[in-house]
Amino acid sequence: MSGSESSGASPTITIRYFAGARAAAGVGEETAPAGWSLEKLAADLTARRGPALGRVLEIASFLVDGVVWRDRQAALPAGATLDVLPPFAGG
C-alpha cells in the first residue's frame, strides 16, 4: 500500500467488468468512490466511458462482494467489489 492510500485516501470500491461490459468500458477493472448509489455510479461511468457502457449498465446484473445487488439507490460500501455482469448469450 502506498502512502497516499494509507493516509487520507477516500474510501473506494473496485469495479470489475465481465464480457460485453469489459468491451464497452475499455478496461477490465477500475475503482470508484464508495458511498455512491449504483444509479449515481452508472451515470458517472456513462459520462466518463461513453454511451455503449451506459447501455450495458442499464441491462446488467450486479454483484457486490458476490451477492446480487438490486437496489440502485443504496450506497455501495467502502472496500466492496462490484461485478458488472451483462446478459450472457448461451445455448
PyMOL Python script that loads the backbone (N, CA, C, O; Angstrom):
from pymol import cmd

cmd.read_pdbstr("""\
ATOM      1  N   MET A   1       0.852  -1.173   0.000  1.00  0.00           N
ATOM      2  CA  MET A   1       0.000   0.000   0.000  1.00  0.00           C
ATOM      3  C   MET A   1       0.892   1.229   0.000  1.00  0.00           C
ATOM      4  O   MET A   1       1.836   1.321   0.785  1.00  0.00           O
ATOM      5  N   SER A   2       0.590   2.176  -0.886  1.00  0.00           N
ATOM      6  CA  SER A   2       1.407   3.388  -0.930  1.00  0.00           C
ATOM      7  C   SER A   2       0.972   4.353   0.154  1.00  0.00           C
ATOM      8  O   SER A   2      -0.097   4.195   0.743  1.00  0.00           O
ATOM      9  N   GLY A   3       1.786   5.335   0.414  1.00  0.00           N
ATOM     10  CA  GLY A   3       1.482   6.310   1.446  1.00  0.00           C
ATOM     11  C   GLY A   3       0.177   7.044   1.191  1.00  0.00           C
ATOM     12  O   GLY A   3      -0.555   7.336   2.137  1.00  0.00           O
ATOM     13  N   SER A   4      -0.134   7.352  -0.071  1.00  0.00           N
ATOM     14  CA  SER A   4      -1.367   8.075  -0.365  1.00  0.00           C
ATOM     15  C   SER A   4      -2.594   7.216  -0.093  1.00  0.00           C
ATOM     16  O   SER A   4      -3.656   7.748   0.231  1.00  0.00           O
ATOM     17  N   GLU A   5      -2.468   5.906  -0.219  1.00  0.00           N
ATOM     18  CA  GLU A   5      -3.593   5.025   0.064  1.00  0.00           C
ATOM     19  C   GLU A   5      -3.840   4.897   1.553  1.00  0.00           C
ATOM     20  O   GLU A   5      -4.980   4.725   1.983  1.00  0.00           O
ATOM     21  N   SER A   6      -2.794   4.979   2.335  1.00  0.00           N
ATOM     22  CA  SER A   6      -2.962   4.756   3.765  1.00  0.00           C
ATOM     23  C   SER A   6      -3.204   6.041   4.548  1.00  0.00           C
ATOM     24  O   SER A   6      -3.603   5.981   5.711  1.00  0.00           O
ATOM     25  N   SER A   7      -2.971   7.206   3.936  1.00  0.00           N
ATOM     26  CA  SER A   7      -3.139   8.448   4.683  1.00  0.00           C
ATOM     27  C   SER A   7      -4.084   9.395   3.973  1.00  0.00           C
ATOM     28  O   SER A   7      -3.682  10.142   3.081  1.00  0.00           O
ATOM     29  N   GLY A   8      -5.336   9.357   4.373  1.00  0.00           N
ATOM     30  CA  GLY A   8      -6.290  10.311   3.878  1.00  0.00           C
ATOM     31  C   GLY A   8      -6.947   9.978   2.554  1.00  0.00           C
ATOM     32  O   GLY A   8      -7.705  10.798   2.034  1.00  0.00           O
ATOM     33  N   ALA A   9      -6.691   8.818   1.990  1.00  0.00           N
ATOM     34  CA  ALA A   9      -7.335   8.460   0.736  1.00  0.00           C
ATOM     35  C   ALA A   9      -8.829   8.250   0.965  1.00  0.00           C
ATOM     36  O   ALA A   9      -9.243   7.708   1.990  1.00  0.00           O
ATOM     37  N   SER A  10      -9.615   8.679   0.013  1.00  0.00           N
ATOM     38  CA  SER A  10     -11.065   8.490   0.108  1.00  0.00           C
ATOM     39  C   SER A  10     -11.400   7.016  -0.058  1.00  0.00           C
ATOM     40  O   SER A  10     -10.736   6.309  -0.817  1.00  0.00           O
ATOM     41  N   PRO A  11     -12.433   6.544   0.652  1.00  0.00           N
ATOM     42  CA  PRO A  11     -12.837   5.141   0.506  1.00  0.00           C
ATOM     43  C   PRO A  11     -13.322   4.859  -0.919  1.00  0.00           C
ATOM     44  O   PRO A  11     -13.988   5.691  -1.536  1.00  0.00           O
ATOM     45  N   THR A  12     -12.986   3.704  -1.415  1.00  0.00           N
ATOM     46  CA  THR A  12     -13.352   3.343  -2.778  1.00  0.00           C
ATOM     47  C   THR A  12     -13.989   1.957  -2.835  1.00  0.00           C
ATOM     48  O   THR A  12     -13.994   1.202  -1.863  1.00  0.00           O
ATOM     49  N   ILE A  13     -14.525   1.660  -4.013  1.00  0.00           N
ATOM     50  CA  ILE A  13     -14.951   0.311  -4.363  1.00  0.00           C
ATOM     51  C   ILE A  13     -14.155  -0.093  -5.600  1.00  0.00           C
ATOM     52  O   ILE A  13     -13.631   0.760  -6.316  1.00  0.00           O
ATOM     53  N   THR A  14     -14.070  -1.379  -5.842  1.00  0.00           N
ATOM     54  CA  THR A  14     -13.455  -1.902  -7.057  1.00  0.00           C
ATOM     55  C   THR A  14     -14.559  -2.376  -7.974  1.00  0.00           C
ATOM     56  O   THR A  14     -15.448  -3.118  -7.556  1.00  0.00           O
ATOM     57  N   ILE A  15     -14.506  -1.952  -9.219  1.00  0.00           N
ATOM     58  CA  ILE A  15     -15.478  -2.377 -10.220  1.00  0.00           C
ATOM     59  C   ILE A  15     -14.773  -3.340 -11.162  1.00  0.00           C
ATOM     60  O   ILE A  15     -13.718  -3.026 -11.713  1.00  0.00           O
ATOM     61  N   ARG A  16     -15.367  -4.521 -11.343  1.00  0.00           N
ATOM     62  CA  ARG A  16     -14.831  -5.497 -12.290  1.00  0.00           C
ATOM     63  C   ARG A  16     -15.865  -5.700 -13.391  1.00  0.00           C
ATOM     64  O   ARG A  16     -17.039  -5.956 -13.121  1.00  0.00           O
ATOM     65  N   TYR A  17     -15.413  -5.582 -14.634  1.00  0.00           N
ATOM     66  CA  TYR A  17     -16.288  -5.728 -15.792  1.00  0.00           C
ATOM     67  C   TYR A  17     -16.069  -7.097 -16.432  1.00  0.00           C
ATOM     68  O   TYR A  17     -14.939  -7.575 -16.530  1.00  0.00           O
ATOM     69  N   PHE A  18     -17.158  -7.716 -16.862  1.00  0.00           N
ATOM     70  CA  PHE A  18     -17.077  -9.019 -17.495  1.00  0.00           C
ATOM     71  C   PHE A  18     -17.712  -8.977 -18.877  1.00  0.00           C
ATOM     72  O   PHE A  18     -18.671  -8.240 -19.105  1.00  0.00           O
ATOM     73  N   ALA A  19     -17.171  -9.775 -19.803  1.00  0.00           N
ATOM     74  CA  ALA A  19     -17.697  -9.983 -21.156  1.00  0.00           C
ATOM     75  C   ALA A  19     -17.961  -8.645 -21.855  1.00  0.00           C
ATOM     76  O   ALA A  19     -17.057  -7.818 -21.969  1.00  0.00           O
ATOM     77  N   GLY A  20     -19.194  -8.433 -22.321  1.00  0.00           N
ATOM     78  CA  GLY A  20     -19.545  -7.221 -23.061  1.00  0.00           C
ATOM     79  C   GLY A  20     -19.358  -5.950 -22.261  1.00  0.00           C
ATOM     80  O   GLY A  20     -19.112  -4.888 -22.832  1.00  0.00           O
ATOM     81  N   ALA A  21     -19.473  -6.044 -20.947  1.00  0.00           N
ATOM     82  CA  ALA A  21     -19.252  -4.864 -20.102  1.00  0.00           C
ATOM     83  C   ALA A  21     -17.787  -4.444 -20.172  1.00  0.00           C
ATOM     84  O   ALA A  21     -17.473  -3.253 -20.201  1.00  0.00           O
ATOM     85  N   ARG A  22     -16.900  -5.426 -20.200  1.00  0.00           N
ATOM     86  CA  ARG A  22     -15.462  -5.132 -20.317  1.00  0.00           C
ATOM     87  C   ARG A  22     -15.167  -4.457 -21.654  1.00  0.00           C
ATOM     88  O   ARG A  22     -14.412  -3.487 -21.718  1.00  0.00           O
ATOM     89  N   ALA A  23     -15.765  -4.978 -22.706  1.00  0.00           N
ATOM     90  CA  ALA A  23     -15.553  -4.389 -24.036  1.00  0.00           C
ATOM     91  C   ALA A  23     -16.086  -2.956 -24.082  1.00  0.00           C
ATOM     92  O   ALA A  23     -15.430  -2.074 -24.637  1.00  0.00           O
ATOM     93  N   ALA A  24     -17.254  -2.716 -23.511  1.00  0.00           N
ATOM     94  CA  ALA A  24     -17.849  -1.382 -23.532  1.00  0.00           C
ATOM     95  C   ALA A  24     -17.083  -0.395 -22.662  1.00  0.00           C
ATOM     96  O   ALA A  24     -16.973   0.781 -23.006  1.00  0.00           O
ATOM     97  N   ALA A  25     -16.552  -0.870 -21.535  1.00  0.00           N
ATOM     98  CA  ALA A  25     -15.809   0.013 -20.628  1.00  0.00           C
ATOM     99  C   ALA A  25     -14.406   0.302 -21.142  1.00  0.00           C
ATOM    100  O   ALA A  25     -13.843   1.362 -20.867  1.00  0.00           O
ATOM    101  N   GLY A  26     -13.849  -0.636 -21.883  1.00  0.00           N
ATOM    102  CA  GLY A  26     -12.484  -0.471 -22.369  1.00  0.00           C
ATOM    103  C   GLY A  26     -11.435  -0.822 -21.336  1.00  0.00           C
ATOM    104  O   GLY A  26     -10.240  -0.670 -21.592  1.00  0.00           O
ATOM    105  N   VAL A  27     -11.858  -1.287 -20.178  1.00  0.00           N
ATOM    106  CA  VAL A  27     -10.957  -1.734 -19.109  1.00  0.00           C
ATOM    107  C   VAL A  27     -11.597  -2.938 -18.431  1.00  0.00           C
ATOM    108  O   VAL A  27     -12.808  -3.141 -18.525  1.00  0.00           O
ATOM    109  N   GLY A  28     -10.794  -3.722 -17.760  1.00  0.00           N
ATOM    110  CA  GLY A  28     -11.319  -4.867 -17.029  1.00  0.00           C
ATOM    111  C   GLY A  28     -11.693  -4.540 -15.601  1.00  0.00           C
ATOM    112  O   GLY A  28     -12.537  -5.201 -14.997  1.00  0.00           O
ATOM    113  N   GLU A  29     -11.052  -3.510 -15.067  1.00  0.00           N
ATOM    114  CA  GLU A  29     -11.254  -3.164 -13.655  1.00  0.00           C
ATOM    115  C   GLU A  29     -10.908  -1.700 -13.429  1.00  0.00           C
ATOM    116  O   GLU A  29     -10.037  -1.144 -14.099  1.00  0.00           O
ATOM    117  N   GLU A  30     -11.594  -1.089 -12.487  1.00  0.00           N
ATOM    118  CA  GLU A  30     -11.278   0.276 -12.067  1.00  0.00           C
ATOM    119  C   GLU A  30     -11.842   0.508 -10.672  1.00  0.00           C
ATOM    120  O   GLU A  30     -12.558  -0.337 -10.134  1.00  0.00           O
ATOM    121  N   THR A  31     -11.517   1.647 -10.098  1.00  0.00           N
ATOM    122  CA  THR A  31     -12.064   1.995  -8.790  1.00  0.00           C
ATOM    123  C   THR A  31     -12.984   3.195  -8.932  1.00  0.00           C
ATOM    124  O   THR A  31     -12.907   3.952  -9.901  1.00  0.00           O
ATOM    125  N   ALA A  32     -13.859   3.352  -7.942  1.00  0.00           N
ATOM    126  CA  ALA A  32     -14.792   4.475  -7.888  1.00  0.00           C
ATOM    127  C   ALA A  32     -15.041   4.794  -6.417  1.00  0.00           C
ATOM    128  O   ALA A  32     -14.757   3.976  -5.542  1.00  0.00           O
ATOM    129  N   PRO A  33     -15.569   5.980  -6.151  1.00  0.00           N
ATOM    130  CA  PRO A  33     -15.845   6.353  -4.755  1.00  0.00           C
ATOM    131  C   PRO A  33     -16.869   5.426  -4.103  1.00  0.00           C
ATOM    132  O   PRO A  33     -17.859   5.048  -4.729  1.00  0.00           O
ATOM    133  N   ALA A  34     -16.632   5.071  -2.871  1.00  0.00           N
ATOM    134  CA  ALA A  34     -17.617   4.325  -2.080  1.00  0.00           C
ATOM    135  C   ALA A  34     -18.705   5.301  -1.645  1.00  0.00           C
ATOM    136  O   ALA A  34     -18.493   6.513  -1.630  1.00  0.00           O
ATOM    137  N   GLY A  35     -19.857   4.768  -1.295  1.00  0.00           N
ATOM    138  CA  GLY A  35     -20.941   5.584  -0.782  1.00  0.00           C
ATOM    139  C   GLY A  35     -21.898   6.083  -1.846  1.00  0.00           C
ATOM    140  O   GLY A  35     -22.986   6.564  -1.529  1.00  0.00           O
ATOM    141  N   TRP A  36     -21.502   5.973  -3.108  1.00  0.00           N
ATOM    142  CA  TRP A  36     -22.408   6.350  -4.184  1.00  0.00           C
ATOM    143  C   TRP A  36     -23.439   5.244  -4.373  1.00  0.00           C
ATOM    144  O   TRP A  36     -23.179   4.084  -4.053  1.00  0.00           O
ATOM    145  N   SER A  37     -24.603   5.605  -4.890  1.00  0.00           N
ATOM    146  CA  SER A  37     -25.591   4.593  -5.272  1.00  0.00           C
ATOM    147  C   SER A  37     -25.189   4.014  -6.624  1.00  0.00           C
ATOM    148  O   SER A  37     -24.398   4.611  -7.355  1.00  0.00           O
ATOM    149  N   LEU A  38     -25.729   2.873  -6.942  1.00  0.00           N
ATOM    150  CA  LEU A  38     -25.484   2.262  -8.244  1.00  0.00           C
ATOM    151  C   LEU A  38     -25.976   3.186  -9.357  1.00  0.00           C
ATOM    152  O   LEU A  38     -25.353   3.266 -10.416  1.00  0.00           O
ATOM    153  N   GLU A  39     -27.076   3.875  -9.127  1.00  0.00           N
ATOM    154  CA  GLU A  39     -27.611   4.813 -10.119  1.00  0.00           C
ATOM    155  C   GLU A  39     -26.620   5.955 -10.384  1.00  0.00           C
ATOM    156  O   GLU A  39     -26.353   6.293 -11.538  1.00  0.00           O
ATOM    157  N   LYS A  40     -26.080   6.543  -9.318  1.00  0.00           N
ATOM    158  CA  LYS A  40     -25.111   7.637  -9.482  1.00  0.00           C
ATOM    159  C   LYS A  40     -23.826   7.128 -10.133  1.00  0.00           C
ATOM    160  O   LYS A  40     -23.255   7.797 -10.994  1.00  0.00           O
ATOM    161  N   LEU A  41     -23.380   5.957  -9.725  1.00  0.00           N
ATOM    162  CA  LEU A  41     -22.176   5.368 -10.293  1.00  0.00           C
ATOM    163  C   LEU A  41     -22.372   5.113 -11.784  1.00  0.00           C
ATOM    164  O   LEU A  41     -21.486   5.417 -12.583  1.00  0.00           O
ATOM    165  N   ALA A  42     -23.519   4.559 -12.166  1.00  0.00           N
ATOM    166  CA  ALA A  42     -23.788   4.283 -13.582  1.00  0.00           C
ATOM    167  C   ALA A  42     -23.771   5.575 -14.398  1.00  0.00           C
ATOM    168  O   ALA A  42     -23.234   5.599 -15.505  1.00  0.00           O
ATOM    169  N   ALA A  43     -24.351   6.644 -13.863  1.00  0.00           N
ATOM    170  CA  ALA A  43     -24.349   7.934 -14.566  1.00  0.00           C
ATOM    171  C   ALA A  43     -22.922   8.452 -14.740  1.00  0.00           C
ATOM    172  O   ALA A  43     -22.571   8.956 -15.807  1.00  0.00           O
ATOM    173  N   ASP A  44     -22.107   8.330 -13.706  1.00  0.00           N
ATOM    174  CA  ASP A  44     -20.718   8.791 -13.777  1.00  0.00           C
ATOM    175  C   ASP A  44     -19.921   7.957 -14.778  1.00  0.00           C
ATOM    176  O   ASP A  44     -19.176   8.504 -15.591  1.00  0.00           O
ATOM    177  N   LEU A  45     -20.078   6.640 -14.719  1.00  0.00           N
ATOM    178  CA  LEU A  45     -19.342   5.764 -15.635  1.00  0.00           C
ATOM    179  C   LEU A  45     -19.755   6.010 -17.082  1.00  0.00           C
ATOM    180  O   LEU A  45     -18.913   6.001 -17.980  1.00  0.00           O
ATOM    181  N   THR A  46     -21.041   6.229 -17.308  1.00  0.00           N
ATOM    182  CA  THR A  46     -21.528   6.517 -18.658  1.00  0.00           C
ATOM    183  C   THR A  46     -20.932   7.824 -19.171  1.00  0.00           C
ATOM    184  O   THR A  46     -20.519   7.908 -20.328  1.00  0.00           O
ATOM    185  N   ALA A  47     -20.888   8.835 -18.321  1.00  0.00           N
ATOM    186  CA  ALA A  47     -20.316  10.124 -18.717  1.00  0.00           C
ATOM    187  C   ALA A  47     -18.831  10.000 -19.045  1.00  0.00           C
ATOM    188  O   ALA A  47     -18.343  10.639 -19.976  1.00  0.00           O
ATOM    189  N   ARG A  48     -18.116   9.181 -18.282  1.00  0.00           N
ATOM    190  CA  ARG A  48     -16.669   9.049 -18.481  1.00  0.00           C
ATOM    191  C   ARG A  48     -16.294   8.055 -19.568  1.00  0.00           C
ATOM    192  O   ARG A  48     -15.325   8.271 -20.297  1.00  0.00           O
ATOM    193  N   ARG A  49     -17.054   6.961 -19.686  1.00  0.00           N
ATOM    194  CA  ARG A  49     -16.660   5.866 -20.580  1.00  0.00           C
ATOM    195  C   ARG A  49     -17.503   5.778 -21.850  1.00  0.00           C
ATOM    196  O   ARG A  49     -17.127   5.083 -22.794  1.00  0.00           O
ATOM    197  N   GLY A  50     -18.639   6.475 -21.881  1.00  0.00           N
ATOM    198  CA  GLY A  50     -19.420   6.531 -23.112  1.00  0.00           C
ATOM    199  C   GLY A  50     -20.742   5.800 -23.064  1.00  0.00           C
ATOM    200  O   GLY A  50     -21.005   5.004 -22.163  1.00  0.00           O
ATOM    201  N   PRO A  51     -21.582   6.094 -24.071  1.00  0.00           N
ATOM    202  CA  PRO A  51     -22.930   5.545 -24.098  1.00  0.00           C
ATOM    203  C   PRO A  51     -23.003   4.027 -24.269  1.00  0.00           C
ATOM    204  O   PRO A  51     -23.979   3.409 -23.845  1.00  0.00           O
ATOM    205  N   ALA A  52     -21.991   3.420 -24.880  1.00  0.00           N
ATOM    206  CA  ALA A  52     -22.016   1.958 -25.023  1.00  0.00           C
ATOM    207  C   ALA A  52     -22.020   1.296 -23.645  1.00  0.00           C
ATOM    208  O   ALA A  52     -22.755   0.336 -23.414  1.00  0.00           O
ATOM    209  N   LEU A  53     -21.203   1.808 -22.741  1.00  0.00           N
ATOM    210  CA  LEU A  53     -21.212   1.262 -21.382  1.00  0.00           C
ATOM    211  C   LEU A  53     -22.536   1.577 -20.697  1.00  0.00           C
ATOM    212  O   LEU A  53     -23.066   0.739 -19.968  1.00  0.00           O
ATOM    213  N   GLY A  54     -23.072   2.760 -20.919  1.00  0.00           N
ATOM    214  CA  GLY A  54     -24.359   3.121 -20.330  1.00  0.00           C
ATOM    215  C   GLY A  54     -25.453   2.136 -20.711  1.00  0.00           C
ATOM    216  O   GLY A  54     -26.270   1.754 -19.874  1.00  0.00           O
ATOM    217  N   ARG A  55     -25.469   1.723 -21.978  1.00  0.00           N
ATOM    218  CA  ARG A  55     -26.481   0.747 -22.422  1.00  0.00           C
ATOM    219  C   ARG A  55     -26.291  -0.591 -21.716  1.00  0.00           C
ATOM    220  O   ARG A  55     -27.266  -1.240 -21.336  1.00  0.00           O
ATOM    221  N   VAL A  56     -25.048  -0.999 -21.543  1.00  0.00           N
ATOM    222  CA  VAL A  56     -24.779  -2.257 -20.834  1.00  0.00           C
ATOM    223  C   VAL A  56     -25.222  -2.151 -19.379  1.00  0.00           C
ATOM    224  O   VAL A  56     -25.837  -3.076 -18.849  1.00  0.00           O
ATOM    225  N   LEU A  57     -24.914  -1.030 -18.732  1.00  0.00           N
ATOM    226  CA  LEU A  57     -25.260  -0.859 -17.318  1.00  0.00           C
ATOM    227  C   LEU A  57     -26.770  -0.860 -17.089  1.00  0.00           C
ATOM    228  O   LEU A  57     -27.230  -1.238 -16.011  1.00  0.00           O
ATOM    229  N   GLU A  58     -27.537  -0.446 -18.081  1.00  0.00           N
ATOM    230  CA  GLU A  58     -28.996  -0.452 -17.953  1.00  0.00           C
ATOM    231  C   GLU A  58     -29.567  -1.860 -17.852  1.00  0.00           C
ATOM    232  O   GLU A  58     -30.608  -2.061 -17.227  1.00  0.00           O
ATOM    233  N   ILE A  59     -28.893  -2.844 -18.463  1.00  0.00           N
ATOM    234  CA  ILE A  59     -29.436  -4.211 -18.506  1.00  0.00           C
ATOM    235  C   ILE A  59     -28.592  -5.227 -17.736  1.00  0.00           C
ATOM    236  O   ILE A  59     -28.952  -6.401 -17.656  1.00  0.00           O
ATOM    237  N   ALA A  60     -27.482  -4.781 -17.177  1.00  0.00           N
ATOM    238  CA  ALA A  60     -26.570  -5.694 -16.480  1.00  0.00           C
ATOM    239  C   ALA A  60     -27.121  -6.125 -15.126  1.00  0.00           C
ATOM    240  O   ALA A  60     -28.002  -5.485 -14.553  1.00  0.00           O
ATOM    241  N   SER A  61     -26.571  -7.225 -14.640  1.00  0.00           N
ATOM    242  CA  SER A  61     -26.770  -7.659 -13.255  1.00  0.00           C
ATOM    243  C   SER A  61     -25.528  -7.240 -12.483  1.00  0.00           C
ATOM    244  O   SER A  61     -24.445  -7.103 -13.053  1.00  0.00           O
ATOM    245  N   PHE A  62     -25.696  -7.037 -11.180  1.00  0.00           N
ATOM    246  CA  PHE A  62     -24.589  -6.566 -10.349  1.00  0.00           C
ATOM    247  C   PHE A  62     -24.440  -7.455  -9.125  1.00  0.00           C
ATOM    248  O   PHE A  62     -25.427  -7.857  -8.508  1.00  0.00           O
ATOM    249  N   LEU A  63     -23.204  -7.753  -8.786  1.00  0.00           N
ATOM    250  CA  LEU A  63     -22.883  -8.462  -7.551  1.00  0.00           C
ATOM    251  C   LEU A  63     -22.000  -7.551  -6.720  1.00  0.00           C
ATOM    252  O   LEU A  63     -21.057  -6.952  -7.236  1.00  0.00           O
ATOM    253  N   VAL A  64     -22.302  -7.445  -5.441  1.00  0.00           N
ATOM    254  CA  VAL A  64     -21.442  -6.720  -4.506  1.00  0.00           C
ATOM    255  C   VAL A  64     -20.890  -7.758  -3.545  1.00  0.00           C
ATOM    256  O   VAL A  64     -21.628  -8.365  -2.769  1.00  0.00           O
ATOM    257  N   ASP A  65     -19.591  -7.948  -3.609  1.00  0.00           N
ATOM    258  CA  ASP A  65     -18.914  -8.973  -2.815  1.00  0.00           C
ATOM    259  C   ASP A  65     -19.592 -10.331  -2.979  1.00  0.00           C
ATOM    260  O   ASP A  65     -19.762 -11.078  -2.016  1.00  0.00           O
ATOM    261  N   GLY A  66     -19.978 -10.636  -4.226  1.00  0.00           N
ATOM    262  CA  GLY A  66     -20.544 -11.936  -4.555  1.00  0.00           C
ATOM    263  C   GLY A  66     -22.031 -12.087  -4.309  1.00  0.00           C
ATOM    264  O   GLY A  66     -22.582 -13.163  -4.541  1.00  0.00           O
ATOM    265  N   VAL A  67     -22.698 -11.035  -3.842  1.00  0.00           N
ATOM    266  CA  VAL A  67     -24.129 -11.094  -3.535  1.00  0.00           C
ATOM    267  C   VAL A  67     -24.886 -10.201  -4.525  1.00  0.00           C
ATOM    268  O   VAL A  67     -24.480  -9.069  -4.785  1.00  0.00           O
ATOM    269  N   VAL A  68     -25.985 -10.720  -5.070  1.00  0.00           N
ATOM    270  CA  VAL A  68     -26.778  -9.937  -6.016  1.00  0.00           C
ATOM    271  C   VAL A  68     -27.197  -8.622  -5.376  1.00  0.00           C
ATOM    272  O   VAL A  68     -27.664  -8.592  -4.237  1.00  0.00           O
ATOM    273  N   TRP A  69     -27.024  -7.527  -6.125  1.00  0.00           N
ATOM    274  CA  TRP A  69     -27.334  -6.177  -5.647  1.00  0.00           C
ATOM    275  C   TRP A  69     -28.403  -5.603  -6.572  1.00  0.00           C
ATOM    276  O   TRP A  69     -28.127  -5.322  -7.738  1.00  0.00           O
ATOM    277  N   ARG A  70     -29.604  -5.430  -6.069  1.00  0.00           N
ATOM    278  CA  ARG A  70     -30.715  -4.948  -6.897  1.00  0.00           C
ATOM    279  C   ARG A  70     -31.122  -3.518  -6.590  1.00  0.00           C
ATOM    280  O   ARG A  70     -31.772  -2.874  -7.413  1.00  0.00           O
ATOM    281  N   ASP A  71     -30.759  -3.014  -5.441  1.00  0.00           N
ATOM    282  CA  ASP A  71     -31.184  -1.684  -5.020  1.00  0.00           C
ATOM    283  C   ASP A  71     -30.283  -0.625  -5.657  1.00  0.00           C
ATOM    284  O   ASP A  71     -29.153  -0.417  -5.215  1.00  0.00           O
ATOM    285  N   ARG A  72     -30.784   0.034  -6.686  1.00  0.00           N
ATOM    286  CA  ARG A  72     -29.990   1.020  -7.410  1.00  0.00           C
ATOM    287  C   ARG A  72     -29.838   2.332  -6.646  1.00  0.00           C
ATOM    288  O   ARG A  72     -29.113   3.224  -7.087  1.00  0.00           O
ATOM    289  N   GLN A  73     -30.522   2.461  -5.491  1.00  0.00           N
ATOM    290  CA  GLN A  73     -30.442   3.681  -4.680  1.00  0.00           C
ATOM    291  C   GLN A  73     -29.555   3.517  -3.445  1.00  0.00           C
ATOM    292  O   GLN A  73     -29.143   4.514  -2.852  1.00  0.00           O
ATOM    293  N   ALA A  74     -29.259   2.291  -3.051  1.00  0.00           N
ATOM    294  CA  ALA A  74     -28.478   2.035  -1.835  1.00  0.00           C
ATOM    295  C   ALA A  74     -27.008   2.395  -2.037  1.00  0.00           C
ATOM    296  O   ALA A  74     -26.459   2.214  -3.124  1.00  0.00           O
ATOM    297  N   ALA A  75     -26.383   2.905  -0.985  1.00  0.00           N
ATOM    298  CA  ALA A  75     -24.967   3.271  -1.032  1.00  0.00           C
ATOM    299  C   ALA A  75     -24.092   2.026  -1.137  1.00  0.00           C
ATOM    300  O   ALA A  75     -24.300   1.044  -0.425  1.00  0.00           O
ATOM    301  N   LEU A  76     -23.122   2.082  -2.024  1.00  0.00           N
ATOM    302  CA  LEU A  76     -22.165   0.982  -2.178  1.00  0.00           C
ATOM    303  C   LEU A  76     -21.110   1.094  -1.083  1.00  0.00           C
ATOM    304  O   LEU A  76     -20.504   2.153  -0.919  1.00  0.00           O
ATOM    305  N   PRO A  77     -20.879   0.013  -0.329  1.00  0.00           N
ATOM    306  CA  PRO A  77     -19.994   0.089   0.840  1.00  0.00           C
ATOM    307  C   PRO A  77     -18.509   0.176   0.487  1.00  0.00           C
ATOM    308  O   PRO A  77     -18.054  -0.405  -0.499  1.00  0.00           O
ATOM    309  N   ALA A  78     -17.778   0.900   1.297  1.00  0.00           N
ATOM    310  CA  ALA A  78     -16.330   1.046   1.122  1.00  0.00           C
ATOM    311  C   ALA A  78     -15.651  -0.313   1.119  1.00  0.00           C
ATOM    312  O   ALA A  78     -15.983  -1.193   1.913  1.00  0.00           O
ATOM    313  N   GLY A  79     -14.700  -0.468   0.217  1.00  0.00           N
ATOM    314  CA  GLY A  79     -13.923  -1.689   0.136  1.00  0.00           C
ATOM    315  C   GLY A  79     -14.598  -2.811  -0.629  1.00  0.00           C
ATOM    316  O   GLY A  79     -14.004  -3.874  -0.811  1.00  0.00           O
ATOM    317  N   ALA A  80     -15.824  -2.603  -1.081  1.00  0.00           N
ATOM    318  CA  ALA A  80     -16.569  -3.651  -1.781  1.00  0.00           C
ATOM    319  C   ALA A  80     -16.038  -3.852  -3.191  1.00  0.00           C
ATOM    320  O   ALA A  80     -15.395  -2.974  -3.765  1.00  0.00           O
ATOM    321  N   THR A  81     -16.324  -5.030  -3.735  1.00  0.00           N
ATOM    322  CA  THR A  81     -16.058  -5.317  -5.137  1.00  0.00           C
ATOM    323  C   THR A  81     -17.397  -5.425  -5.845  1.00  0.00           C
ATOM    324  O   THR A  81     -18.251  -6.221  -5.456  1.00  0.00           O
ATOM    325  N   LEU A  82     -17.577  -4.624  -6.881  1.00  0.00           N
ATOM    326  CA  LEU A  82     -18.794  -4.619  -7.682  1.00  0.00           C
ATOM    327  C   LEU A  82     -18.502  -5.314  -8.992  1.00  0.00           C
ATOM    328  O   LEU A  82     -17.667  -4.848  -9.767  1.00  0.00           O
ATOM    329  N   ASP A  83     -19.176  -6.422  -9.253  1.00  0.00           N
ATOM    330  CA  ASP A  83     -19.045  -7.136 -10.519  1.00  0.00           C
ATOM    331  C   ASP A  83     -20.180  -6.725 -11.441  1.00  0.00           C
ATOM    332  O   ASP A  83     -21.347  -6.762 -11.049  1.00  0.00           O
ATOM    333  N   VAL A  84     -19.845  -6.333 -12.663  1.00  0.00           N
ATOM    334  CA  VAL A  84     -20.823  -5.927 -13.664  1.00  0.00           C
ATOM    335  C   VAL A  84     -20.952  -7.077 -14.651  1.00  0.00           C
ATOM    336  O   VAL A  84     -20.005  -7.405 -15.366  1.00  0.00           O
ATOM    337  N   LEU A  85     -22.131  -7.686 -14.682  1.00  0.00           N
ATOM    338  CA  LEU A  85     -22.369  -8.878 -15.490  1.00  0.00           C
ATOM    339  C   LEU A  85     -23.459  -8.593 -16.523  1.00  0.00           C
ATOM    340  O   LEU A  85     -24.636  -8.529 -16.170  1.00  0.00           O
ATOM    341  N   PRO A  86     -23.086  -8.423 -17.783  1.00  0.00           N
ATOM    342  CA  PRO A  86     -24.104  -8.217 -18.805  1.00  0.00           C
ATOM    343  C   PRO A  86     -24.841  -9.535 -19.062  1.00  0.00           C
ATOM    344  O   PRO A  86     -24.360 -10.603 -18.683  1.00  0.00           O
ATOM    345  N   PRO A  87     -26.007  -9.456 -19.705  1.00  0.00           N
ATOM    346  CA  PRO A  87     -26.679 -10.705 -20.066  1.00  0.00           C
ATOM    347  C   PRO A  87     -25.748 -11.545 -20.955  1.00  0.00           C
ATOM    348  O   PRO A  87     -25.107 -11.028 -21.870  1.00  0.00           O
ATOM    349  N   PHE A  88     -25.693 -12.814 -20.670  1.00  0.00           N
ATOM    350  CA  PHE A  88     -24.822 -13.707 -21.441  1.00  0.00           C
ATOM    351  C   PHE A  88     -25.653 -14.485 -22.436  1.00  0.00           C
ATOM    352  O   PHE A  88     -26.746 -14.949 -22.109  1.00  0.00           O
ATOM    353  N   ALA A  89     -25.147 -14.631 -23.648  1.00  0.00           N
ATOM    354  CA  ALA A  89     -25.794 -15.488 -24.635  1.00  0.00           C
ATOM    355  C   ALA A  89     -25.371 -16.924 -24.347  1.00  0.00           C
ATOM    356  O   ALA A  89     -24.244 -17.183 -23.924  1.00  0.00           O
ATOM    357  N   GLY A  90     -26.246 -17.802 -24.571  1.00  0.00           N
ATOM    358  CA  GLY A  90     -25.899 -19.211 -24.322  1.00  0.00           C
ATOM    359  C   GLY A  90     -26.798 -20.117 -25.129  1.00  0.00           C
ATOM    360  O   GLY A  90     -27.728 -19.675 -25.805  1.00  0.00           O
ATOM    361  N   GLY A  91     -26.504 -21.362 -25.042  1.00  0.00           N
ATOM    362  CA  GLY A  91     -27.330 -22.262 -25.800  1.00  0.00           C
ATOM    363  C   GLY A  91     -27.105 -23.678 -25.389  1.00  0.00           C
ATOM    364  O   GLY A  91     -27.730 -24.586 -25.936  1.00  0.00           O
TER     365      GLY A  91
END
""", "prot")
cmd.dss("prot")
cmd.show_as("cartoon", "prot")
cmd.util.cbc("prot")
cmd.orient("prot")
